[in-house]
C-alpha cells in the first residue's frame, strides 16, 4: 500500500487523507465519524481461507437434515432444499425465491467473488474485471441474511419446544459453521484496503470511480416513493395473518402482533421481545426516521448534521433484521407438516411484510447521506 491515499467519506463527502496504517489501526472521518478503513495484518489470506471454508460448509448444509420435528412419534424432517420446495408447494413462490437468494445465492456470490479477487491478488496479478467484481461484492453485502436466518431457526426451535421434540441435524451445524465463516470474512473485509491493492496491481487497467455529486431532487423523490409504498404495504402486513396454525383440524390464524402476545403469555419473554423489536418497532422506527431525514434534505435544513448522520447509519444497519419473523414462518412451514394433526401455513402478511422490509432497505440505500452535509447544492 502507498504511503498516503485520499478518499472521500461515503457519508459526508469530506476528502480525507489516509496515511499508511499499522495492524488494527483505524482511519475515521474527522467530520462525521464514519469508519473509512481499518488495516489488519494478513487480512486477505484470512478472507481467502474463511471464504473457501464457508463455501465448503454451505455445500455441506444441503444434503442432510436441518431439523427433525417429533410429536408423539410422528416425525417430520426438514432439509434446506425441502424448505424451498415446501414454500413453492404452498403457492408462495416469491417467498421461496427471497429465501434462496438471501441465505444461499447472495452469500455464495459474495464468497466466490472474494475468493476470485484474493487468489489473483495473492499471486500478484490483477483479476480480470476486478473492479466490477469488487463493486458487486459490496453491493450484495447488505442483502446477505445468513445470520438472520440462523437466528430465525433458533427462535423457531424455542417456539415449538413446548409441544414437540426438536432435534438439530447435521445441516444445521454445517450452516452454523458457514455463517461463522461468512461473519469472519466480513469482519476482515475492508473496501479501502481492497481497492488500494487492486489499484497497485491494475494501474492503467483499473480506474477509480468518478465521484458523482448527489442530486437532491432525484434522491428525495425516489426515497419518498419507496417510503410511501412501504407504508401502504405495512397495513396489510399487520392486519392479515402472517401464518396459520392447524391443530387437530382447527385453524388458528396469527398476526405479527398476535404472535408476540401469544409468546409473551406463554412465558417466552425474550423471544417475544425479539419479535416485537424486529417486526414491529424497527420497521415503524425506520419509516419515521427515513421520512424525517428525507424531509430535512428537502427543506435544506443545516441543523443536527452529525446526529442525523449517525441516526441514518444505525437505521441502515438494523433494517434487514426485520426479516427474522419471515424466516421463522418459512422454517415452521417447512418443519410442521403433519396433515390434520398439526400443520403451519404461510399467510398473506408474510409476502406483504417481506416487501416492507425490502422496500425500506431500498429506501435507505437510495437516501444519500452526503446531502445532509451538501445542503446548499443545487438540484440537478
C-alpha positions in Angstrom: 0.0 0.0 0.0 1.2 3.5 -0.8 2.2 5.9 1.9 -0.8 8.1 1.7 -4.1 7.9 -0.1 -7.0 10.3 -0.5 -10.6 9.2 -0.1 -14.0 10.9 0.1 -16.1 9.9 3.0 -19.1 7.9 1.9 -21.5 9.7 4.3 -20.4 13.3 4.4 -18.3 13.6 1.2 -15.3 15.1 3.0 -12.0 14.5 1.3 -9.7 12.7 3.8 -6.0 11.8 3.6 -5.4 8.3 4.9 -1.8 7.5 6.0 -0.2 4.1 6.0 -2.0 2.2 8.8 -0.4 -0.3 11.2 -2.1 -3.5 12.3 -5.6 -2.8 13.8 -5.2 1.0 13.3 -8.4 2.7 12.0 -8.9 5.8 9.8 -12.1 7.7 10.8 -13.7 10.6 9.1 -12.9 13.7 11.3 -16.3 15.3 10.4 -18.9 12.6 10.7 -17.0 9.7 12.5 -17.5 7.2 9.6 -15.0 4.3 9.7 -13.1 4.8 6.4 -10.6 2.0 6.8 -9.1 -0.5 9.2 -5.9 -2.4 8.4 -5.5 -6.0 9.7 -2.4 -8.0 9.1 -2.8 -10.8 6.6 -6.4 -9.8 6.1 -6.5 -11.1 2.5 -5.1 -14.5 3.5 -7.8 -14.8 6.2 -10.5 -13.7 3.8 -9.5 -16.4 1.3 -9.2 -19.1 3.9 -12.6 -18.4 5.5 -14.3 -17.9 2.1 -13.2 -21.3 1.0 -14.2 -22.9 4.3 -17.6 -21.0 4.1 -18.3 -22.3 0.6 -17.5 -25.9 1.8 -19.8 -25.7 4.8 -22.6 -24.1 2.6 -22.5 -27.0 0.2 -22.4 -29.4 3.2 -25.6 -27.9 4.6 -27.6 -29.1 1.6 -27.8 -32.9 1.6 -28.6 -33.6 5.3 -31.5 -32.9 7.7 -31.6 -29.4 9.1 -34.2 -30.1 11.9 -36.3 -33.1 12.9 -39.8 -32.5 14.3 -41.2 -35.2 16.6 -44.8 -35.1 18.0 -45.7 -38.2 19.9 -43.9 -40.5 17.5 -44.9 -38.6 14.3 -41.8 -37.4 12.6 -41.2 -34.6 10.1 -37.7 -33.8 8.8 -36.7 -30.5 7.2 -33.7 -30.1 4.9 -32.7 -26.8 3.3 -33.8 -27.8 -0.2 -37.1 -29.1 1.3 -37.8 -25.8 2.9 -37.8 -24.2 -0.5 -39.9 -26.8 -2.2 -42.5 -26.7 0.6 -43.0 -23.0 0.1 -43.4 -23.5 -3.6 -46.0 -26.2 -3.0 -47.8 -23.8 -0.7 -48.0 -21.3 -3.7 -45.5 -18.9 -2.1 -43.0 -18.8 -4.9 -41.9 -15.3 -4.1 -41.2 -16.2 -0.5 -39.2 -19.2 -1.7 -37.2 -17.1 -4.1 -36.5 -14.5 -1.4 -35.2 -17.2 1.0 -33.0 -18.9 -1.5 -31.5 -15.6 -2.6 -30.9 -14.2 0.9 -29.5 -17.3 2.5 -27.8 -19.1 -0.4 -27.2 -17.3 -3.6 -26.1 -13.9 -2.4 -23.8 -15.2 0.4 -22.3 -17.7 -2.1 -21.7 -14.9 -4.7 -20.0 -12.8 -2.0 -17.6 -15.6 -1.0 -17.0 -16.7 -4.6 -16.2 -13.1 -5.6 -13.8 -12.6 -2.7 -12.1 -15.9 -3.4 -11.7 -14.8 -7.0 -10.2 -11.5 -6.1 -7.9 -12.7 -3.3 -6.4 -15.6 -5.3 -5.3 -13.2 -8.1 -4.1 -10.5 -5.6 -2.0 -13.0 -3.6 -0.4 -14.1 -6.9 0.5 -10.5 -7.7 -1.9 -10.4 -10.6 -4.8 -8.0 -11.4 -8.0 -10.0 -11.6 -9.9 -9.5 -14.9 -12.8 -7.2 -14.3 -11.6 -6.9 -10.7 -13.2 -3.5 -10.0 -16.5 -4.8 -11.3 -16.3 -7.9 -9.1 -15.4 -5.8 -6.1 -18.3 -3.5 -6.6 -20.7 -6.5 -6.9 -19.4 -7.9 -3.6 -20.0 -4.7 -1.7 -23.4 -4.2 -3.4 -24.6 -7.6 -2.3 -23.3 -7.4 1.3 -26.4 -5.7 2.8 -28.7 -8.3 1.2 -26.9 -11.3 2.7 -29.0 -12.6 5.6 -27.5 -15.9 6.6 -27.1 -14.9 10.2 -30.6 -13.6 10.4 -31.9 -16.9 9.0 -29.9 -18.8 11.6 -31.4 -16.7 14.5 -34.8 -17.3 13.0 -34.1 -21.0 13.1 -33.3 -20.8 16.8 -36.4 -18.8 17.5 -38.5 -21.5 15.7 -36.8 -24.1 17.9 -37.8 -22.3 21.0 -41.3 -21.6 19.9 -42.0 -25.3 19.2 -40.2 -27.0 22.1 -43.2 -26.8 24.3 -45.3 -29.0 22.0 -42.8 -31.2 20.3 -39.3 -32.6 20.4 -36.9 -30.7 18.0 -33.6 -32.2 17.1 -30.9 -30.4 15.2 -29.5 -32.2 12.1 -26.1 -32.2 10.5 -27.1 -29.4 8.1 -27.9 -27.1 10.9 -24.3 -27.4 12.3 -22.9 -27.1 8.8 -24.9 -23.9 8.2 -23.8 -22.6 11.6 -20.2 -23.0 10.6 -20.9 -21.4 7.2 -22.4 -18.4 8.9 -19.5 -18.0 11.3 -17.1 -18.1 8.3 -19.1 -15.5 6.5 -19.2 -13.2 9.5 -15.5 -13.6 9.9 -14.9 -12.7 6.2 -17.0 -9.5 6.6 -15.0 -8.7 9.8 -11.7 -8.8 7.9 -13.1 -7.2 4.7 -12.1 -3.5 4.1 -13.2 -1.8 0.9 -10.4 0.8 1.0 -7.7 -1.7 1.6 -9.0 -4.0 -1.2 -9.4 -1.1 -3.6 -5.8 0.0 -2.9 -4.5 -3.4 -3.6 -6.4 -3.5 -6.9 -5.0 -0.1 -7.8 -1.4 -1.2 -7.2 -1.9 -4.3 -9.4 -4.1 -2.8 -12.1 -2.5 0.6 -12.6 -3.7 1.7 -16.1 -6.3 -1.1 -16.3 -8.1 0.0 -13.0 -9.7 3.3 -12.7 -11.3 4.7 -9.6 -15.0 5.5 -10.0 -15.7 9.1 -10.7 -17.4 11.0 -7.9 -20.9 11.8 -8.9 -22.4 14.7 -6.9 -25.7 13.7 -5.3 -28.9 15.1 -6.8 -31.2 16.3 -4.1 -34.4 16.2 -6.2 -33.9 12.7 -7.6 -32.8 11.3 -4.3 -35.7 12.8 -2.3 -38.3 11.7 -4.9 -37.1 8.2 -5.1 -36.9 7.8 -1.3 -40.4 9.3 -0.8 -41.8 6.8 -3.4 -40.2 3.8 -1.6 -41.3 5.0 1.8 -44.9 5.6 0.7 -45.0 2.1 -0.9 -43.7 0.7 2.4 -46.4 2.4 4.4 -49.1 1.1 2.1 -47.9 -2.5 2.4 -47.3 -2.2 6.2 -51.1 -2.0 6.7 -51.9 -5.5 5.3 -48.7 -6.8 6.8 -50.1 -6.2 10.2 -53.8 -6.7 9.6 -53.6 -10.1 7.8 -52.2 -13.3 9.4 -48.6 -13.9 8.8 -49.1 -17.7 9.3 -51.9 -20.1 10.1 -51.5 -23.0 12.5 -53.8 -26.0 12.2 -54.1 -28.3 15.2 -56.4 -31.3 15.0 -58.3 -29.8 12.1 -58.8 -26.4 13.8 -57.2 -23.5 12.1 -55.8 -20.6 14.1 -54.5 -17.5 12.1 -51.8 -15.5 13.7 -50.9 -11.9 13.0 -47.5 -10.5 13.9 -48.8 -8.7 17.0 -50.9 -11.8 17.9 -47.8 -14.0 17.7 -45.9 -11.6 20.1 -48.8 -11.7 22.6 -49.0 -15.5 22.4 -45.3 -15.8 23.1 -45.5 -13.3 26.0 -48.4 -15.1 27.6 -46.6 -18.4 27.2 -43.6 -17.1 29.2 -41.2 -16.8 26.2 -40.4 -13.2 27.1 -37.0 -12.9 25.4 -38.4 -14.3 22.1 -41.5 -12.2 22.3 -39.3 -9.1 22.8 -37.0 -10.0 19.9 -40.0 -10.5 17.5 -41.6 -7.3 18.8 -38.5 -5.2 18.2 -37.6 -6.8 14.9 -41.0 -7.0 13.4 -42.9 -4.0 14.9 -40.6 -1.5 16.4 -37.8 -1.5 13.8 -40.0 -1.1 10.7 -42.0 1.8 12.2 -38.9 3.5 13.6 -37.1 3.1 10.2 -40.1 4.6 8.3 -40.3 7.5 10.7 -36.5 8.2 10.7 -36.1 8.0 7.0 -39.1 10.2 6.5 -37.7 12.8 8.8 -34.2 12.6 7.2 -35.7 12.9 3.7 -37.8 15.9 4.8 -34.7 17.6 6.3 -33.0 17.2 3.0 -36.0 18.5 1.1 -36.2 21.6 3.3 -32.4 22.2 3.2 -32.0 22.0 7.0 -28.4 22.6 8.1 -29.1 21.6 11.8 -28.1 18.4 13.6 -26.0 17.1 10.8 -23.8 14.8 12.8 -26.7 13.5 14.8 -28.8 12.9 11.6 -25.8 11.1 10.0 -25.4 8.8 13.0 -29.1 8.1 13.1 -29.1 7.2 9.4 -26.1 4.9 10.0 -28.0 3.0 12.7 -31.2 2.8 10.7 -29.4 1.5 7.6 -27.7 -1.2 9.7 -30.7 -2.6 11.6 -33.3 -2.6 8.9 -32.7 -6.0 7.4 -33.1 -7.7 10.9 -36.8 -7.4 10.5 -36.6 -10.4 8.2 -36.4 -12.6 11.3 -40.1 -13.1 11.5 -40.4 -14.0 7.8 -37.7 -16.7 8.2 -39.4 -18.1 11.3 -42.6 -18.5 9.3 -40.6 -20.2 6.4 -38.9 -22.6 8.8 -42.1 -23.5 10.6 -44.0 -24.1 7.3 -41.2 -26.4 6.2 -41.0 -28.2 9.5 -44.6 -28.6 10.7 -46.5 -30.6 8.1 -48.3 -33.5 9.8 -51.5 -33.5 7.9 -54.7 -32.8 10.0 -52.8 -33.4 13.3 -50.6 -30.3 13.0 -49.6 -28.0 10.2 -48.4 -24.5 9.6 -49.2 -22.5 6.5 -47.9 -19.0 5.5 -50.3 -16.2 5.5 -50.7 -13.2 3.1 -49.0 -10.9 5.5 -45.7 -12.9 5.0 -45.3 -11.5 1.5 -46.5 -8.0 2.4 -44.1 -7.8 5.4 -41.2 -9.1 3.2 -42.0 -6.4 0.7 -42.0 -3.8 3.5 -38.5 -4.9 4.7 -37.1 -4.9 1.2 -38.6 -1.5 0.3 -37.3 0.1 3.4 -33.9 -1.3 2.7 -34.1 0.1 -0.8 -35.2 3.5 0.6 -32.2 3.5 3.0 -29.9 2.7 0.1 -31.4 5.4 -2.2 -31.1 8.0 0.5 -27.8 9.8 0.0 -26.3 10.8 3.4 -23.9 13.2 1.7 -26.8 15.6 1.1 -27.0 16.1 4.9 -23.7 18.0 4.5 -24.0 19.3 1.0 -27.3 21.0 1.7 -26.6 24.0 -0.4 -26.1 22.1 -3.6 -28.5 23.0 -6.5 -30.9 20.4 -7.8 -29.9 18.6 -10.9 
